[in-house]
């Protein structure tokens, strides 16, 4: 029935994916990197820079969350043998279920919050008398005897340890995707992952020490029985275990009425429950059934630092030939082997990132056809492959930028190898075909042409906090007034000038601040970007961006690549 549910969910999601088509997804990639509706507002600045070729990397998109349910086998590894679905007295006392919420923080690491409830049960096929002298256990409390093996006054009767444990666990885990970075394949159909985490648990343990009539079990029926012609059966050879397990399963009534030995270390959780901080670790694999559905198989261990999860912690033979007490050396753990169904939640989001290949975009971009572009060729020999070269006919020996275009230091539109005036001030541009500015003499170029008044647009300065590149509310209010004046004078342009030229950091910060001002005017105020002239690295107050109306005929670029992009986040 469970598999039928998974198959039905898979078909539904497959039909949904098929009917929705492939809009917004280009070949070989998980999403369209140019789709800004997938980008959260806090990362839009980087996305704008990426789309205008000012930054090489797209922003991380929103990705879907995962919510999942699971069902499976639950057992305890301890001093008493755990039973499974087929060997337990009550199969329902070997099962667990869980729910979780998972979110990715990157393509490899995600976090998961998981709740599990499980019940485990088991019994030993060898008899024991090591309970003697420990009053807080059901065997002493039901008067099976006193003393023990090696004690000359022992009247202890051999018993068969058994238990039923109920566990509630809540844990927080780090999950690492192990196979989504692919060099030879775009996507995964299966996701392998490992997990580790910490959490808390409550458990209570019970023992079936009395039969349905409330009396002690007569274990002598099994102890004195001959198995495979062996006498006495006390010595318990391994090959007789299956027959003894069957007899014990038939003997026990499965009521688990007696309280097992326990710590009582957290009375506010109830006298019967014990709290333990736990560590978890596990491995799993998910199989994609559709864009929003996956099937998971997972095995998870929880480490308790506790030896009473199965209700038993005493060695059977602490001192051969003598009495005494000693605890067993190992702590108990529990295991949850499960089958799960996971659903992905989120509207304008890509799939969870652990399903996506972070190399996908780069590989697809390299192979994307470009006019005249061939990734195996560099026609002009400038060191930039034709499929990335925006200027495929650069003359030999000319210095180029990362896009394969000739370097233009002053941004006047004339590449350096043709420019007869290598540094033309922006106020002296546009330049002629030789790169010579419009200023009649050097003295003119120091202060620029006298601006011609343009309606009601007046100059001003936008203040920034020291080291900051974000606009303050006061700055936004000031720019709103500038936007109003520009709407009233639709033919006028504005020069935006950033100050700070003493170091690479100052120049980059100057560029960032000018970029913030122009982006605000374009994105928030709706002013056409072509109405701005972008200048940075000027001499002036390093914490201001100045603006003024452009002079008659004054031109300049509205978008300039950042001078030192690797410093931009500093």
Order of alpha helices (4+ residues) and beta strands (2+ residues): alpha-alpha-beta-beta-beta-alpha-beta-beta-alpha-alpha-beta-beta-beta-beta-alpha-alpha-beta-alpha-beta-alpha-beta-beta
